Amino acid sequence: MSTVTNFATLAEIAQDFRKDLTGNNRREKDLILFFAHNGTGKTRLSMEFKQAGKAFDADGNVTSRDTLYFNAFTEDLFSWNNDLENDTNRTLKLNADSAFFNGLRELELDVKIESFLTNYVDLKFDIDYDTSTVTFSRSILVDGNEQTVENIKISRGEETLFIWCFFLAICQLAIDKDPAYSWVKYIYIDDPISSLDENNAIAVACDLCNLLTTDGNEIKTVISTHHSLFFNVLYNEFGRKVKNKRYFLHNKGANGYALQDTNDTPFFHHIAILSELKKVAESNKIYTYHFNSLRSILEKTATFFGYDRIDDCIGSLRQEDEVLFERALQLFSHGKYSIFDPVEMGDDNKDLFKRILEGFLTKYSFRFPEIFNEEIQVTE
């Protein structure tokens, strides 16, 4: 049975994660994996976890730390110089002022990075340690002959993979107990797969699992993501290989946060959306963008069952409702309605929205997680 725990702040959740990983009055775990939608606070939580592992002297200077982390701030340490003047010498710049790159020259990361990067893309790179820059090249066939194109600007997805492989290479050093990273007790990874297609998201998940389950690895890990496929692949890959906890993090606005133990049931994104739409219908605060969310769910369901029409996903839809439904789809899907400037539906359209949602929920018996119920069970 899953449990749900309420927290007032993200700092409290960070401390609770540390209790999971150290076995403080509970079974000790090696890994925490949790799912949360964008905007829930995943990146801020990673920073709270990192901050909780720092020690300071009387002057406020950091004297020790215990967490190696990957999040949006890590990606910001890499930026492009596109050589706008000559458009020929494009380089990826490393922020040499960051401690993330300490000892870069001595560590000779090139070989380790390349061993990971070749799993995903066909790219060559060269790190200039004097200028803290990276140049990329790619081999292409011209008239049957292989040629190398130097100083190329790589795609956003390739850039994400390079930065990710850079981080994996450092993780490898920490797991191998390299003296430069002997301080690492925890690895915290927040959403590493932005800009990646599904194939690479799966590949990254499998490679990450292989690395973290290396024999002798003593470092504890936290992984967060908003990507349901990535979450489910990690969920299945780690399985029983390591002692782990799986959560869903929910932002409850002014009421803080709720952390649900997922037990043996992987979380699915569409369940959360449906639950939100159900609550929206009950509150009668229905906006135009909610109709697009409902349509998205219907389209995915129709695809899953092989239906030609999304109407087939709805039970008890009357003929007159079908006409209204088609009209609403055209109106709300092609109108200039922004989620950032919501427009509330008229009463007639609200009724139609409710009938469609009710017909869908009646036809398919979804089980909504306890976290979406009005009454949350407080365990601590």
HELIX and SHEET records of a PDB file:
HELIX    1   1 LEU A   10  THR A   22  1                                  13    
HELIX    2   2 LYS A   42  ALA A   52  1                                  11    
HELIX    3   3 ALA A   72  GLU A   75  1                                   4    
HELIX    4   4 ALA A   99  PHE A  101  5                                   3    
HELIX    5   5 LEU A  104  LEU A  107  1                                   4    
HELIX    6   6 ASP A  110  LEU A  117  1                                   8    
HELIX    7   7 ARG A  156  ILE A  175  1                                  20    
HELIX    8   8 PRO A  179  TYR A  181  5                                   3    
HELIX    9   9 GLU A  198  LEU A  212  1                                  15    
HELIX   10  10 SER A  228  PHE A  238  1                                  11    
HELIX   11  11 GLY A  253  ASN A  255  5                                   3    
HELIX   12  12 HIS A  269  SER A  283  1                                  15    
HELIX   13  13 THR A  288  PHE A  305  1                                  18    
HELIX   14  14 ILE A  310  CYS A  313  5                                   4    
HELIX   15  15 GLN A  319  HIS A  334  1                                  16    
HELIX   16  16 ASP A  347  LYS A  363  1                                  17    
HELIX   17  17 GLU A  370  PHE A  372  5                                   3    
SHEET    1   A 7 VAL A   4  PHE A   7  0                                        
SHEET    2   A 7 TYR A 257  ASP A 261 -1                                        
SHEET    3   A 7 ASN A 244  ASN A 251 -1                                        
SHEET    4   A 7 LEU A  31  PHE A  35  1                                        
SHEET    5   A 7 LYS A 220  THR A 225  1                                        
SHEET    6   A 7 TYR A 186  ASP A 190  1                                        
SHEET    7   A 7 THR A  67  PHE A  70  1                                        
SHEET    1   B 2 ALA A  55  PHE A  56  0                                        
SHEET    2   B 2 VAL A  62  SER A  64 -1                                        
SHEET    1   C 4 PHE A  78  ASN A  81  0                                        
SHEET    2   C 4 THR A  91  LEU A  94 -1                                        
SHEET    3   C 4 THR A 133  VAL A 142 -1                                        
SHEET    4   C 4 LYS A 124  ASP A 128 -1                                        
SHEET    1   D 4 PHE A  78  ASN A  81  0                                        
SHEET    2   D 4 THR A  91  LEU A  94 -1                                        
SHEET    3   D 4 THR A 133  VAL A 142 -1                                        
SHEET    4   D 4 ASN A 145  VAL A 149 -1                                        
END                                                                             
